[in-house]
Amino acid sequence: MKRGIGKLAFLFGSARLSAVLLLLVLLGVRVLDPLVVELVRLKTFDFYQTLKPRDYQDLPVAIVDIDEKSLAELGQWPWARTTLATILQNIAQAGGIAVAFDIVFPEPDRLSPDQYSKSIGGLSQTLKDELAALPSTDKIMSDAMRRTRVVVGQAGGVDFVETGRPKQSQTPVALLGPDPTGVMFNYPKLLRNIPILEEAAAGKGLFSIYPDPDGIVRRAALTALADGQIQPALSVELLRVATGQNAFAVKSDEAGISGLVVGGVEVPTDRNGRIWVHYTPSNAERYVSASDIVSGEFDVTRIKNHLILMGPSATGLLDLKATPLDPAMPGVEVHAQILENILSQSFLTRPNYALGAELIATTALSLLTVLLVPILGALPVLAFGFVLAASWVAGSWYMFASQKLLLDAGYPLFASFCVFLLLVFINYRREEIQRQEIRSAFGQYLAPDYVEQIARNPESLALGGERRNMTVLFSDVRNFTKISESFADNPQGLTTLMNRFLTPLSNGIMEKRGTIDKYMGDAVMAFWNAPLDDNNQEFHACQAALIMVERMRAINLERKEEAEKEGREFFPLNVGIGINTGDCVVGNMGSEFRFDYSVLGDSVNLASRLEGQTKAYGVTTLIGNNTARTVREKLAVCEVDLIRVKGKQEPERIFTLLGDEAYAGSSAFREARSHFETMLESYREQDWERAKSLCAALIDLGNSDFANLAETFGERIERFAKEPPPSDWDGVYVAETK
């Protein structure tokens, strides 16, 4: 080994070898990321936020503040729950959209008459009975909660005393990707509210915030594992409740969590489900004193159409957080700023490639020093190094200021300066072979992938109301209401079932370059050709539909085997899919407090109507004429009918999608399609007897893909044979339902 080191020293020079070894050590230290390195990096990011905080915007977020003024006027905390009921009532009357408590109510109100009578000694039994007969203040508060949308706070921890109360149902969550629980923050226990309040609440959210090692709150988990269940953060749950969504979604990949979807908004996160909070300085305009809400003497516009967070800023209530901009920011304002980040899409992001970029910068600066010192000498290299360092710092600052990306400027400078000092002290020699190694190292650097280019350059996406020719897909699970009823006593099981089929269906769409617009319970809406161009959009949409159908079959086979083993009734999941292509408007749509990237247009409505008609025709997939015109020569497509759907005057020629290219070329499909097209021709010519016999013949072929169609038309032909359509009938069938 000594001989090998000596040979390297001879070939490369002892100074260079020492510098490279030091660089490797420094790279290893950066990969291990000890606490001191992490803290220096975090302080750098704090400095950036101090220099350029987020601009304050008048967003529809307000804080009802338990401040010093409120404590002086309403008394010490905790207040009677009747006071809180009054606050909720006045917020609702002022037009507040939803309220979230950055507070937990784990015990009954000690000021409630029934509790008060137990805590005060010396009362007569008669007086105790009279107090106990008065309405409970917890009941009064729960009644007020039911009259508006309220999210109660919950706290995660490790040492809460078990209450023995039964667990309340939690917010449903859709998992889009691998199980993310292994990378989530995990609170072994959960401090809950008393049952009467949790049952009245529209949602429950975690307000616990885990600070960085130096006690500063820079990042906040939007979801965490608490008491064994995936829980949303308070801000996420408030947004979900305010927008009327039934669930939120967690997107994950092999690296961990990549983002959350709530209220139609996708929020990028780190692998642990956290966002970097982009702070503004604390602003009094966010706050309305709780005492003013109680008295009714407040500006209604500060509450109307706002999302309300209620929590304390009073120093004695000990809910102050250290942030990069404020050593004592009220915790409730931290939640408000998280919500503002989501609503304004103003996210600070430390991209997945950040560590790689910083390691490359460290390597580049250090190796350039190793290369140039023998050529230029120490002082010119010091000047040149200063220019490089300034360029890196400027680049890091530019990425923060303009792109909101967090790249560490400090460690590459520190590491390269250490290498420079080592070279100066050793007075190394120039070696051409070392220069070639540097060039070889630089030749191995990889450019960011296409998705990262979009993340760094969002202006390359045309957003905000662009007219495009697009393909839209709607899917819905048949008879899901009946299936849901079987889970009446097991809501968690229903959530698991939804995750089980929504994940593979969603993956099928995304594998074929589709964009998922939204989830509507068990239904999925997706589109193609936005935000990125897709010149083969119709084909990709149809391929996605075939994948979805095939994966649903596989899920049903697994569920059937499970049901047979467990001795319970099996309810199959059957999906209906509608696809249509046409001109649409795509962009950011919604209101000032909630918006998402979505698509609108008559073609979208027709796709939805086609999905609704799949059940009537007994087929899995129906596609519009524009879509079929493009794919009918490639895929197994057959014309079904000429139909006037509900809400449209012009008829649409509709088709069914039955299989891929291989099935399209099979003799079984071609023979059945020929029979059906002949039957359709007789039907439109009102030759009822011939059409009826062709339906029977089609059923006799034994092709299950056409059997349901034949039965549907057979029933329709029977009706027309008894009650013929008018003489000017044009063959258009008028759909009576959506």
Summary of the structure (lengths in Angstrom):
residues: 738
radius of gyration: 32.5
end to end distance: 79.3
largest distance: 105.2
contacts: 2408
relative contact order: 0.09
helix: 49%
strand: 20%
